[in-house]
Amino acid sequence: MGMDAIRQRTKELREAIEYHNYRYYVVDDPEISDAEYDRMMSDLEKLERDYPELRDPNSPTQRVGAPPLEEFETVPHTIPMLSLANGQNEIEVKEFDQRVKRFLTIDGDIAYVAEPKLDGLAVELVYERGNLVVGSTRGDGVNGENITQNLRTIRTIPLTLMRKEAPVPERLEVRGEVYMEIKGFKELNKKREASGEPLFANPRNAAAGSLRQLDPSITASRPLNIFFYGLGEIAGYTVKTHWEFLNTLPQWGLRVNPLARWCRNIDEAIEYYEEISHQRETLHYEIDGVVVKVDDLALQSRLGVISRNPRWALAYKFKPKQETTRVVDITAQVGRTGAITPVAILESVRVGGIEISRATLHNQDEVDKKDVRIGDTVIVQRAGDVIPEVVKVVDSKRTGGERKYHIPDKCPVCGADVVRLKNEAVHRCIGLSCSAQLKGRIKHFASKRAMDIDGLGDKLVAQLVDRGMIKDVADLYRLSKEDFVGLERMADKSAQNILNAIERSKKKPLAKFIYGLGIRHVGEHLSEILARELKSLTNFSRVTESELLAIREVGPELAQSVVRFFGDQRNREVVGRLQEAGLTIIETGVEETAALKGLTFVFTGSLVSFTRDEARDLVESLGGRTASSISKKVDYVVAGENPGTKYERARELGIKIVTENQFKEMVE
């Protein structure tokens, strides 16, 4: 293939991938399979790798990859991004309509466009000749922060505008709202809770915090989305109305909220508001009102701006979801990771159509900051489907009989110590057998990256715990076939399969066992480091803080966490009963002549003789290491059937590639 043909093929692949991104992410109506899409992306990646001169920052292969920033630069907006004046009721909305008519000296109806007002973060994207060149936050309205590399990670933002019926403008400044759907928000908070990170208060905070990350890879991991709604500057294309503009945006691949509506007059806009307010709780994202805009762009221009608000638009806000009630009590709620959350028990009150009798107080710092006491009169709020929270105390209602609250020193469920590690806001129960966190601990212990007990899923774990059949992870190894057969949807063969999986898990590398214990701050990577350095479970269970701190990559928080874990008598008893049950921990680093000592392996393609996890365990048990990506530090790449791009990358770097059979010979 000649160079001209290669350039044409690269161009065609980029355009096709952007089109299918549009079909998948914007229209939600894909035209090709995931496998076909992956093949196209793989072909494009190979072309750009083989011909570096063809690389383009706006290629769909380049969404993520920019290095972390030191700080955000300032970007001026050509046309200021103004905030909107608010209307709280129908009277104020009709007064807005009258002001518009008086200013324009128009007696008849004014046409408006009404759109849901998303509760997210406003941004501006600038496209030149169809290519995304810069993206920024609203900032102070005149200047924003340059967050281009973060916006590029959002799949519903095209890096290159599509060329369909409407010609692409020479320059387009388009405004939109980046948001996070409620489901994605909840899943993100669950992950943060599991890893001990502070929770986001609501989807808006989550979206804003995600966009303002200096490392774009963090933004890329968050479930962000966008709807476009506004025009800044446009050159090389003309639109006369806002409605025309909204209908043109999808032709360029820019996503528009399908609930937006053209209204002949203000009465229709008010009717629209009533409809949307009833739909509010059914939407997948949060909105806090409706935006009403004069449709005619020439009239918008004539109306202009007053103070810092455009005269031609109004935010018709929903009634606030806040109510006043009384704190009857404050209790400590223990989560599945041991995190202890103070919860206010309230006199029942309806907020946003929902009966509320409990509200989160997040952590002790929040209790102290808001000075919430038992007996206080408080304002509570509910945003979308988020857990209700206390907004503030009504000080004027205090009688002097209110009582301050402090999280207890002992877990209210199991009696184990409650600790708060340095630089953390969360208090935690460190009890390994705490029933409040038992289901989560067992699922983690049985997970693939830990003890790999296949078939021990959420529903089965829930049955075992709820029926009192297991009170800690050691009890798993005391279960019989009869125990399983008596459970729902558990036939004789299924029960035997679970027992076989439990039996297989009795022989695991030390790193897997350490990770399975679920010790705070000890993730998969650090489990491997600790296993390699401490060599045995005995050493690990007796290690001191100073010995841990002598290990590279171990910090004070992790060292304290490990020592605290084994300082708890209940935890030591559970580990002892695991050993009594027949667990054989494969100790690491004992044999200096380990077959794979010091070697790093990467696996690519499908393996026949092993699962990927089994192969990894085998390497680590023989003193080697495994990696998930190709670098010069890798010694061997094991290529199974249909190897992927790692195979090509290994060839480029000259890394030794072996077949699965050759790998088997090495480990045997």
C-alpha positions as semicolon CSV with decimal commas, in nm:
position;residue;x (nm);y (nm);z (nm)
1;M;0,000;0,000;0,000
2;G;0,141;0,338;-0,104
3;M;0,171;0,633;0,134
4;D;-0,127;0,814;-0,020
5;A;-0,343;0,506;0,031
6;I;-0,221;0,473;0,390
7;R;-0,312;0,837;0,460
8;Q;-0,656;0,783;0,306
9;R;-0,711;0,464;0,508
10;T;-0,612;0,644;0,830
11;K;-0,853;0,929;0,750
12;E;-1,136;0,685;0,674
13;L;-1,080;0,493;0,998
14;R;-1,083;0,810;1,207
15;E;-1,403;0,934;1,047
16;A;-1,569;0,593;1,079
17;I;-1,473;0,557;1,446
18;E;-1,599;0,908;1,528
19;Y;-1,924;0,828;1,347
20;H;-1,972;0,506;1,540
21;N;-1,884;0,687;1,866
22;Y;-2,170;0,922;1,778
23;R;-2,406;0,632;1,710
24;Y;-2,312;0,459;2,036
25;Y;-2,268;0,745;2,283
26;V;-2,490;1,022;2,145
27;V;-2,775;0,853;1,958
28;D;-2,762;0,532;2,168
29;D;-2,823;0,332;1,850
30;P;-2,502;0,148;1,747
31;E;-2,473;0,016;1,392
32;I;-2,180;-0,223;1,441
33;S;-2,075;-0,482;1,700
34;D;-1,822;-0,410;1,975
35;A;-1,584;-0,657;1,812
36;E;-1,596;-0,474;1,478
37;Y;-1,541;-0,140;1,653
38;D;-1,242;-0,285;1,841
39;R;-1,093;-0,412;1,514
40;M;-1,123;-0,067;1,357
41;M;-0,960;0,095;1,658
42;S;-0,683;-0,166;1,657
43;D;-0,619;-0,104;1,285
44;L;-0,596;0,270;1,344
45;E;-0,363;0,228;1,642
46;K;-0,133;0,010;1,431
47;L;-0,125;0,260;1,144
48;E;-0,042;0,547;1,381
49;R;0,224;0,334;1,548
50;D;0,383;0,226;1,219
51;Y;0,364;0,574;1,066
52;P;0,429;0,829;1,344
53;E;0,405;1,115;1,094
54;L;0,031;1,041;1,062
55;R;-0,043;1,086;1,432
56;D;-0,299;1,354;1,513
57;P;-0,393;1,491;1,859
58;N;-0,759;1,475;1,753
59;S;-0,745;1,109;1,658
60;P;-0,993;0,892;1,854
61;T;-0,691;0,694;1,978
62;Q;-0,565;1,001;2,166
63;R;-0,852;1,068;2,410
64;V;-0,641;0,977;2,712
65;G;-0,266;1,006;2,738
66;A;-0,174;1,362;2,829
67;P;0,060;1,387;3,130
68;P;-0,070;1,536;3,457
69;L;-0,061;1,916;3,479
70;E;0,105;2,130;3,744
71;E;-0,195;2,366;3,738
72;F;-0,472;2,482;3,503
73;E;-0,411;2,773;3,268
74;T;-0,659;3,059;3,232
75;V;-0,864;3,085;2,911
76;P;-1,061;3,399;2,814
77;H;-1,413;3,354;2,674
78;T;-1,475;3,546;2,349
79;I;-1,832;3,607;2,467
80;P;-1,882;3,600;2,848
81;M;-2,051;3,293;2,996
82;L;-2,315;3,464;3,208
83;S;-2,519;3,328;3,493
84;L;-2,899;3,334;3,468
85;A;-3,151;3,528;3,671
86;N;-3,389;3,302;3,866
87;G;-3,766;3,276;3,869
88;Q;-3,922;3,101;4,167
89;N;-4,286;3,087;4,062
90;E;-4,527;3,139;3,775
91;I;-4,580;3,509;3,858
92;E;-4,207;3,582;3,826
93;V;-4,188;3,392;3,496
94;K;-4,477;3,594;3,348
95;E;-4,311;3,914;3,473
96;F;-3,998;3,806;3,281
97;D;-4,210;3,770;2,966
98;Q;-4,359;4,117;3,020
99;R;-4,012;4,271;3,065
100;V;-3,895;4,114;2,739
101;K;-4,197;4,250;2,552
102;R;-4,160;4,599;2,702
103;F;-3,793;4,618;2,611
104;L;-3,860;4,502;2,252
105;T;-4,187;4,700;2,227
106;I;-4,369;4,387;2,112
107;D;-4,737;4,332;2,194
108;G;-4,782;3,978;2,061
109;D;-4,640;3,644;2,173
110;I;-4,268;3,578;2,202
111;A;-4,147;3,231;2,103
112;Y;-3,925;3,060;2,359
113;V;-3,717;2,745;2,387
114;A;-3,748;2,560;2,717
115;E;-3,484;2,308;2,832
116;P;-3,417;2,108;3,150
117;K;-3,167;2,291;3,369
118;L;-2,902;2,030;3,445
119;D;-2,727;2,033;3,780
120;G;-2,372;1,994;3,650
121;L;-2,073;2,204;3,547
122;A;-2,093;2,454;3,259
123;V;-1,812;2,432;3,002
124;E;-1,722;2,585;2,667
125;L;-1,565;2,395;2,377
126;V;-1,396;2,567;2,084
127;Y;-1,372;2,394;1,747
128;E;-1,165;2,535;1,461
129;R;-1,222;2,386;1,116
130;G;-1,402;2,103;1,292
131;N;-1,122;2,012;1,537
132;L;-1,144;2,055;1,913
133;V;-0,875;2,305;2,013
134;V;-0,965;2,413;2,365
135;G;-1,220;2,343;2,639
136;S;-1,271;2,545;2,954
137;T;-1,486;2,593;3,263
138;R;-1,717;2,894;3,305
139;G;-1,487;3,035;3,575
140;D;-1,585;3,392;3,657
141;G;-1,774;3,421;3,328
142;V;-1,499;3,620;3,157
143;N;-1,211;3,376;3,211
144;G;-1,223;3,003;3,272
145;E;-0,977;2,721;3,341
146;N;-0,831;2,526;3,051
147;I;-0,949;2,168;3,106
148;T;-0,911;2,054;2,744
149;Q;-0,728;1,730;2,822
150;N;-0,999;1,629;3,070
151;L;-1,288;1,710;2,836
152;R;-1,123;1,500;2,565
153;T;-1,174;1,191;2,782
154;I;-1,556;1,224;2,772
155;R;-1,685;0,993;2,499
156;T;-1,988;1,206;2,414
157;I;-1,759;1,496;2,319
158;P;-1,639;1,459;1,958
159;L;-1,274;1,546;1,900
160;T;-1,366;1,623;1,540
161;L;-1,706;1,751;1,428
162;M;-1,905;1,530;1,193
163;R;-1,974;1,657;0,844
164;K;-2,332;1,565;0,759
165;E;-2,606;1,788;0,614
166;A;-2,477;2,103;0,787
167;P;-2,134;2,235;0,680
168;V;-1,884;2,253;0,967
169;P;-1,823;2,614;1,083
170;E;-1,480;2,769;1,048
171;R;-1,498;2,836;1,424
172;L;-1,757;2,722;1,675
173;E;-1,774;2,808;2,042
174;V;-2,038;2,584;2,197
175;R;-2,150;2,570;2,560
176;G;-2,266;2,261;2,745
177;E;-2,321;2,105;3,085
178;V;-2,102;1,818;3,201
179;Y;-2,293;1,595;3,441
180;M;-2,291;1,254;3,603
181;E;-2,592;1,026;3,594
182;I;-2,734;0,921;3,931
183;K;-2,649;0,552;3,874
184;G;-2,288;0,633;3,786
185;F;-2,265;0,864;4,087
186;K;-2,380;0,590;4,324
187;E;-2,137;0,336;4,176
188;L;-1,850;0,587;4,202
189;N;-1,929;0,655;4,568
190;K;-1,944;0,280;4,639
191;K;-1,594;0,240;4,495
192;R;-1,468;0,539;4,695
193;E;-1,623;0,401;5,013
194;A;-1,458;0,063;4,953
195;S;-1,117;0,227;4,907
196;G;-1,161;0,461;5,203
197;E;-1,187;0,780;4,997
198;P;-1,425;1,061;5,098
199;L;-1,766;1,040;4,931
200;F;-1,900;1,302;4,693
201;A;-2,203;1,483;4,834
202;N;-2,403;1,475;4,508
203;P;-2,363;1,417;4,132
204;R;-2,285;1,784;4,065
205;N;-1,991;1,781;4,309
206;A;-1,874;1,452;4,161
207;A;-1,881;1,594;3,806
208;A;-1,705;1,916;3,907
209;G;-1,441;1,731;4,108
210;S;-1,380;1,489;3,822
211;L;-1,333;1,765;3,565
212;R;-1,087;1,958;3,780
213;Q;-0,837;1,672;3,814
214;L;-0,484;1,761;3,709
215;D;-0,439;1,400;3,594
216;P;-0,670;1,329;3,295
217;S;-0,656;0,953;3,356
218;I;-0,860;1,009;3,674
219;T;-1,121;1,205;3,478
220;A;-1,131;0,927;3,219
221;S;-1,222;0,675;3,489
222;R;-1,531;0,874;3,593
223;P;-1,876;0,827;3,428
224;L;-1,913;1,178;3,283
225;N;-2,153;1,289;3,014
226;I;-2,256;1,613;2,844
227;F;-2,551;1,793;2,687
228;F;-2,483;2,096;2,466
229;Y;-2,722;2,390;2,495
230;G;-2,566;2,723;2,403
231;L;-2,383;2,922;2,139
232;G;-2,084;3,143;2,203
233;E;-1,927;3,261;1,878
234;I;-1,977;3,102;1,536
235;A;-1,799;3,182;1,208
236;G;-1,859;3,031;0,866
237;Y;-2,216;2,922;0,940
238;T;-2,536;3,110;1,016
239;V;-2,831;3,021;1,238
240;K;-3,123;3,252;1,305
241;T;-3,287;3,091;1,606
242;H;-3,182;2,899;1,912
243;W;-3,414;2,614;1,813
244;E;-3,242;2,590;1,474
245;F;-2,906;2,584;1,653
246;L;-3,015;2,298;1,883
247;N;-3,138;2,098;1,584
248;T;-2,812;2,157;1,397
249;L;-2,578;2,047;1,678
250;P;-2,649;1,670;1,641
251;Q;-2,552;1,694;1,273
252;W;-2,202;1,787;1,397
253;G;-2,207;1,503;1,651
254;L;-2,287;1,728;1,949
255;R;-2,536;1,582;2,195
256;V;-2,853;1,780;2,277
257;N;-3,109;1,707;2,548
258;P;-3,407;1,542;2,371
259;L;-3,648;1,696;2,624
260;A;-3,588;2,052;2,496
261;R;-3,903;2,206;2,344
262;W;-3,999;2,501;2,126
263;C;-4,283;2,703;2,284
264;R;-4,506;2,953;2,102
265;N;-4,542;3,170;2,411
266;I;-4,469;3,192;2,782
267;D;-4,782;2,992;2,874
268;E;-4,650;2,691;2,682
269;A;-4,315;2,732;2,859
270;I;-4,494;2,724;3,196
271;E;-4,685;2,411;3,089
272;Y;-4,352;2,255;2,993
273;Y;-4,214;2,337;3,340
274;E;-4,505;2,156;3,502
275;E;-4,450;1,849;3,283
276;I;-4,078;1,835;3,356
277;S;-4,129;1,885;3,730
278;H;-4,343;1,568;3,731
279;Q;-4,082;1,378;3,525
280;R;-3,797;1,495;3,745
281;E;-3,780;1,189;3,971
282;T;-3,781;0,949;3,673
283;L;-3,482;1,104;3,496
284;H;-3,140;0,936;3,502
285;Y;-2,974;1,267;3,593
286;E;-3,044;1,555;3,827
287;I;-3,209;1,880;3,719
288;D;-3,301;2,175;3,936
289;G;-3,532;2,366;3,706
290;V;-3,609;2,471;3,350
291;V;-3,425;2,731;3,140
292;V;-3,649;2,955;2,928
293;K;-3,478;3,139;2,639
294;V;-3,602;3,379;2,375
295;D;-3,577;3,176;2,054
296;D;-3,490;3,449;1,801
297;L;-3,114;3,517;1,814
298;A;-3,159;3,867;1,670
299;L;-3,398;3,947;1,955
300;Q;-3,147;3,801;2,202
301;S;-2,888;4,040;2,064
302;R;-3,123;4,339;2,101
303;L;-3,213;4,242;2,456
304;G;-2,848;4,217;2,560
305;V;-2,731;4,196;2,918
306;I;-2,821;4,362;3,246
307;S;-2,564;4,339;3,525
308;R;-2,425;3,983;3,483
309;N;-2,743;3,821;3,348
310;P;-2,881;3,807;2,993
311;R;-3,222;3,975;2,957
312;W;-3,333;3,700;2,717
313;A;-3,315;3,398;2,948
314;L;-3,447;3,289;3,287
315;A;-3,388;2,988;3,511
316;Y;-3,729;2,875;3,637
317;K;-3,616;2,687;3,948
318;F;-3,793;2,395;4,111
319;K;-3,916;2,432;4,464
320;P;-3,632;2,343;4,704
321;K;-3,633;1,991;4,846
322;Q;-3,575;2,107;5,202
323;E;-3,778;2,075;5,518
324;T;-3,736;2,142;5,889
325;T;-3,749;1,859;6,145
326;R;-3,596;1,746;6,474
327;V;-3,303;1,513;6,550
328;V;-3,440;1,245;6,782
329;D;-3,109;1,056;6,809
330;I;-2,774;1,001;6,637
331;T;-2,649;0,647;6,579
332;A;-2,333;0,491;6,436
333;Q;-2,393;0,293;6,115
334;V;-2,125;0,039;6,020
335;G;-2,071;-0,006;5,645
336;R;-1,948;-0,315;5,464
337;T;-1,586;-0,186;5,465
338;G;-1,595;-0,100;5,835
339;A;-1,653;0,271;5,776
340;I;-1,865;0,417;6,056
341;T;-2,111;0,687;5,957
342;P;-2,308;0,894;6,207
343;V;-2,675;0,895;6,106
344;A;-2,937;1,137;6,238
345;I;-3,265;0,972;6,340
346;L;-3,532;1,229;6,256
347;E;-3,892;1,300;6,331
348;S;-4,050;1,179;6,006
349;V;-4,095;1,450;5,741
350;R;-4,180;1,456;5,368
351;V;-3,906;1,601;5,147
352;G;-3,951;1,609;4,770
353;G;-4,246;1,371;4,797
354;I;-4,049;1,112;5,000
355;E;-4,094;1,031;5,370
356;I;-3,763;1,079;5,550
357;S;-3,674;0,962;5,899
358;R;-3,294;0,930;5,867
359;A;-3,022;1,156;5,726
360;T;-2,649;1,105;5,692
361;L;-2,406;1,321;5,888
362;H;-2,111;1,182;5,685
363;N;-1,838;1,177;5,955
364;Q;-1,737;1,321;6,294
365;D;-1,578;1,628;6,132
366;E;-1,910;1,708;5,965
367;V;-2,098;1,662;6,294
368;D;-1,856;1,902;6,465
369;K;-1,853;2,152;6,179
370;K;-2,233;2,178;6,165
371;D;-2,255;2,133;6,542
372;V;-2,546;1,889;6,510
373;R;-2,670;1,769;6,848
374;I;-2,932;1,520;6,963
375;G;-3,251;1,722;7,011
376;D;-3,161;1,993;6,756
377;T;-3,408;2,137;6,506
378;V;-3,244;2,103;6,163
379;I;-3,301;2,168;5,794
380;V;-3,275;1,852;5,582
381;Q;-3,259;1,818;5,207
382;R;-3,281;1,552;4,943
383;A;-3,121;1,595;4,602
384;G;-3,262;1,352;4,340
385;D;-3,225;0,999;4,475
386;V;-2,929;1,081;4,698
387;I;-2,935;0,986;5,066
388;P;-3,094;1,271;5,265
389;E;-2,857;1,493;5,460
390;V;-2,868;1,758;5,729
391;V;-2,803;2,102;5,580
392;K;-2,776;2,307;5,899
393;V;-2,897;2,352;6,255
394;V;-3,165;2,609;6,341
395;D;-2,980;2,768;6,635
396;S;-3,275;2,982;6,741
397;K;-3,472;2,667;6,830
398;R;-3,219;2,543;7,087
399;T;-3,342;2,496;7,443
400;G;-3,015;2,405;7,613
401;G;-3,112;2,041;7,655
402;E;-2,943;1,923;7,333
403;R;-2,659;1,667;7,361
404;K;-2,335;1,654;7,162
405;Y;-2,245;1,334;6,978
406;H;-1,915;1,149;6,934
407;I;-1,852;0,826;6,739
408;P;-1,787;0,547;6,995
409;D;-1,441;0,395;7,057
410;K;-1,582;0,042;7,017
411;C;-1,781;-0,091;6,721
412;P;-2,152;-0,094;6,814
413;V;-2,194;-0,421;6,622
414;C;-1,896;-0,641;6,718
415;G;-1,715;-0,453;6,995
416;A;-1,383;-0,432;6,807
417;D;-1,171;-0,117;6,821
418;V;-1,281;0,183;6,620
419;V;-0,987;0,378;6,476
420;R;-0,936;0,690;6,269
421;L;-0,615;0,683;6,070
422;K;-0,408;0,994;6,014
423;N;-0,526;1,221;5,729
424;E;-0,864;1,043;5,709
425;A;-1,208;1,177;5,797
426;V;-1,362;0,832;5,842
427;H;-1,367;0,622;6,159
428;R;-1,347;0,245;6,100
429;C;-1,414;-0,080;6,280
430;I;-1,112;-0,306;6,233
431;G;-1,292;-0,628;6,333
432;L;-1,241;-0,905;6,075
433;S;-1,550;-1,088;6,202
434;C;-1,778;-0,784;6,233
435;S;-2,119;-0,896;6,106
436;A;-2,202;-0,550;5,968
437;Q;-1,919;-0,578;5,717
438;L;-1,909;-0,956;5,689
439;K;-2,074;-0,992;5,347
440;G;-1,836;-0,745;5,188
441;R;-1,533;-0,905;5,352
442;I;-1,631;-1,254;5,239
443;K;-1,694;-1,142;4,881
444;H;-1,354;-0,971;4,881
445;F;-1,181;-1,275;5,034
446;A;-1,336;-1,503;4,770
447;S;-1,271;-1,270;4,474
448;K;-1,052;-1,373;4,180
449;R;-0,760;-1,152;4,276
450;A;-0,767;-1,294;4,631
451;M;-0,853;-1,658;4,711
452;D;-1,047;-1,713;4,386
453;I;-1,342;-1,918;4,515
454;D;-1,540;-1,950;4,194
455;G;-1,919;-1,945;4,230
456;L;-1,932;-1,768;4,565
457;G;-2,138;-1,474;4,439
458;D;-2,339;-1,202;4,611
459;K;-2,663;-1,399;4,653
460;L;-2,494;-1,709;4,790
461;V;-2,285;-1,506;5,035
462;A;-2,599;-1,322;5,150
463;Q;-2,776;-1,652;5,220
464;L;-2,481;-1,792;5,415
465;V;-2,454;-1,480;5,631
466;D;-2,827;-1,418;5,679
467;R;-2,882;-1,778;5,791
468;G;-2,597;-1,753;6,041
469;M;-2,397;-2,028;5,868
470;I;-2,079;-1,822;5,855
471;K;-1,966;-1,559;6,100
472;D;-1,622;-1,494;5,951
473;V;-1,414;-1,604;5,650
474;A;-1,273;-1,905;5,836
475;D;-1,622;-2,057;5,853
476;L;-1,617;-2,102;5,474
477;Y;-1,379;-2,395;5,520
478;R;-1,611;-2,571;5,766
479;L;-1,912;-2,587;5,533
480;S;-2,035;-2,925;5,410
481;K;-2,218;-3,032;5,098
482;E;-2,537;-3,065;5,302
483;D;-2,506;-2,701;5,410
484;F;-2,508;-2,584;5,047
485;V;-2,778;-2,821;4,921
486;G;-3,021;-2,670;5,170
487;L;-2,985;-2,323;5,015
488;E;-3,204;-2,167;4,745
489;R;-3,121;-2,263;4,386
490;M;-2,839;-2,492;4,497
491;A;-2,853;-2,839;4,348
492;D;-2,623;-3,130;4,431
493;K;-2,381;-3,060;4,144
494;S;-2,365;-2,686;4,218
495;A;-2,292;-2,757;4,582
496;Q;-2,008;-2,991;4,487
497;N;-1,863;-2,729;4,249
498;I;-1,855;-2,472;4,530
499;L;-1,689;-2,719;4,768
500;N;-1,427;-2,799;4,502
501;A;-1,357;-2,429;4,455
502;I;-1,318;-2,383;4,833
503;E;-1,081;-2,679;4,846
504;R;-0,870;-2,542;4,558
505;S;-0,841;-2,209;4,739
506;K;-0,660;-2,376;5,030
507;K;-0,329;-2,347;4,849
508;K;-0,256;-1,986;4,751
509;P;0,048;-1,757;4,739
510;L;0,103;-1,540;5,046
511;A;0,028;-1,224;4,845
512;K;-0,320;-1,351;4,756
513;F;-0,393;-1,434;5,120
514;I;-0,274;-1,093;5,242
515;Y;-0,489;-0,919;4,983
516;G;-0,788;-1,136;5,075
517;L;-0,773;-1,026;5,440
518;G;-0,893;-0,682;5,327
519;I;-0,661;-0,485;5,554
520;R;-0,707;-0,112;5,519
521;H;-0,465;0,045;5,265
522;V;-0,325;-0,297;5,163
523;G;-0,422;-0,335;4,799
524;E;-0,311;-0,593;4,545
525;H;0,022;-0,432;4,458
526;L;0,123;-0,371;4,819
527;S;0,019;-0,726;4,910
528;E;0,278;-0,851;4,662
529;I;0,544;-0,620;4,804
530;L;0,471;-0,726;5,163
531;A;0,473;-1,096;5,068
532;R;0,802;-1,057;4,885
533;E;0,971;-0,866;5,168
534;L;0,828;-1,049;5,472
535;K;0,836;-1,394;5,309
536;S;0,595;-1,574;5,548
537;L;0,258;-1,533;5,720
538;T;0,430;-1,565;6,056
539;N;0,658;-1,271;5,980
540;F;0,366;-1,072;5,843
541;S;0,149;-1,124;6,151
542;R;0,432;-1,020;6,387
543;V;0,580;-0,729;6,190
544;T;0,632;-0,396;6,366
545;E;0,568;-0,047;6,235
546;S;0,940;0,029;6,213
547;E;1,004;-0,291;6,013
548;L;0,722;-0,202;5,774
549;L;0,845;0,154;5,730
550;A;1,184;0,014;5,628
551;I;1,016;-0,135;5,319
552;R;1,013;0,086;5,013
553;E;0,658;0,196;4,912
554;V;0,522;0,146;5,265
555;G;0,407;0,464;5,438
556;P;0,298;0,542;5,795
557;E;-0,075;0,491;5,728
558;L;-0,025;0,142;5,585
559;A;0,218;0,045;5,859
560;Q;-0,026;0,157;6,131
561;S;-0,313;-0,025;5,957
562;V;-0,130;-0,361;5,941
563;V;-0,012;-0,346;6,303
564;R;-0,360;-0,244;6,422
565;F;-0,516;-0,531;6,229
566;F;-0,300;-0,796;6,396
567;G;-0,323;-0,614;6,728
568;D;-0,692;-0,711;6,744
569;Q;-0,741;-1,046;6,922
570;R;-1,046;-1,138;6,709
571;N;-0,849;-1,096;6,385
572;R;-0,564;-1,316;6,511
573;E;-0,815;-1,584;6,606
574;V;-0,973;-1,582;6,257
575;V;-0,632;-1,613;6,087
576;G;-0,546;-1,899;6,324
577;R;-0,869;-2,083;6,242
578;L;-0,798;-2,040;5,870
579;Q;-0,468;-2,221;5,921
580;E;-0,639;-2,490;6,130
581;A;-0,887;-2,540;5,843
582;G;-0,600;-2,653;5,620
583;L;-0,494;-2,341;5,432
584;T;-0,144;-2,384;5,296
585;I;0,007;-2,046;5,225
586;I;0,277;-2,058;4,956
587;E;0,552;-1,848;5,108
588;T;0,757;-1,631;4,875
589;G;1,119;-1,541;4,849
590;V;1,237;-1,832;5,065
591;E;1,412;-2,015;4,782
592;E;1,694;-1,809;4,634
593;T;1,696;-2,053;4,341
594;A;1,330;-1,994;4,251
595;A;1,290;-2,076;3,883
596;L;1,157;-1,734;3,776
597;K;1,324;-1,515;4,038
598;G;1,363;-1,157;3,917
599;L;1,180;-1,212;3,587
600;T;0,873;-1,015;3,476
601;F;0,606;-1,167;3,249
602;V;0,317;-1,026;3,047
603;F;0,041;-1,251;2,908
604;T;-0,149;-1,175;2,587
605;G;-0,408;-1,374;2,397
606;S;-0,608;-1,677;2,513
607;L;-0,431;-1,946;2,715
608;V;-0,536;-2,311;2,688
609;S;-0,362;-2,483;2,981
610;F;-0,421;-2,211;3,241
611;T;-0,657;-1,928;3,318
612;R;-0,484;-1,590;3,320
613;D;-0,506;-1,581;3,700
614;E;-0,361;-1,931;3,737
615;A;-0,067;-1,839;3,515
616;R;-0,007;-1,526;3,720
617;D;-0,019;-1,721;4,047
618;L;0,229;-1,972;3,905
619;V;0,478;-1,702;3,807
620;E;0,457;-1,535;4,147
621;S;0,490;-1,865;4,335
622;L;0,818;-1,925;4,147
623;G;0,964;-1,587;4,241
624;G;0,866;-1,394;3,927
625;R;0,643;-1,095;3,869
626;T;0,365;-1,018;3,624
627;A;0,269;-0,691;3,460
628;S;-0,039;-0,578;3,270
629;S;0,136;-0,359;3,012
630;I;0,447;-0,371;2,795
631;S;0,759;-0,180;2,895
632;K;1,136;-0,228;2,876
633;K;1,123;-0,381;3,226
634;V;0,935;-0,686;3,091
635;D;1,152;-0,996;3,032
636;Y;0,902;-1,231;2,861
637;V;0,573;-1,200;2,679
638;V;0,369;-1,522;2,676
639;A;0,159;-1,524;2,359
640;G;-0,154;-1,738;2,359
641;E;-0,410;-1,767;2,080
642;N;-0,505;-1,442;1,901
643;P;-0,252;-1,218;2,080
644;G;-0,340;-0,848;2,092
645;T;-0,148;-0,523;2,056
646;K;0,088;-0,620;2,342
647;Y;0,241;-0,876;2,104
648;E;0,323;-0,608;1,844
649;R;0,456;-0,372;2,110
650;A;0,683;-0,647;2,247
651;R;0,823;-0,707;1,899
652;E;0,896;-0,336;1,859
653;L;1,088;-0,329;2,189
654;G;1,271;-0,655;2,119
655;I;1,123;-0,834;2,421
656;K;1,148;-1,213;2,410
657;I;0,816;-1,371;2,308
658;V;0,741;-1,732;2,406
659;T;0,450;-1,962;2,327
660;E;0,231;-2,116;2,594
661;N;0,412;-2,450;2,555
662;Q;0,750;-2,282;2,598
663;F;0,619;-2,110;2,912
664;K;0,504;-2,449;3,048
665;E;0,855;-2,586;2,993
666;M;1,001;-2,290;3,183
667;V;0,780;-2,338;3,489
668;E;0,816;-2,717;3,488
